[in-house]
């Protein structure tokens, strides 16, 4: 059987991060996204103190979360595809070995 432990772990990690992103937990974001989130949050907070709207900053925050979720979902899909390929190759190799027989 194919050894897919590393791929399984990568899938579990990405799924946990995706769940955290969907819950809007910033630890799951990249450092770059965390910095951008902090910057836009500061703008929103500063304008809120002045009782002003900040639709661009709010939209940017929503975009950061959406992009992070999309990236993680793509990573999960790619890893699952790679896992399926590895399993398929292992099955093909096993079938070839069995077809040669013992004689």
Secondary structure, DSSP 8 states (H G I E B T S, - for coil): ----HHHHHHHHHHHHHHHHHHTT-GGGS-HHHHHHHHHHHHHHHHHHHTT---HHHHHHHHHHHHHHHHHHHHHHHHHHHHHHHHHHHHHHHHHHHHHH---
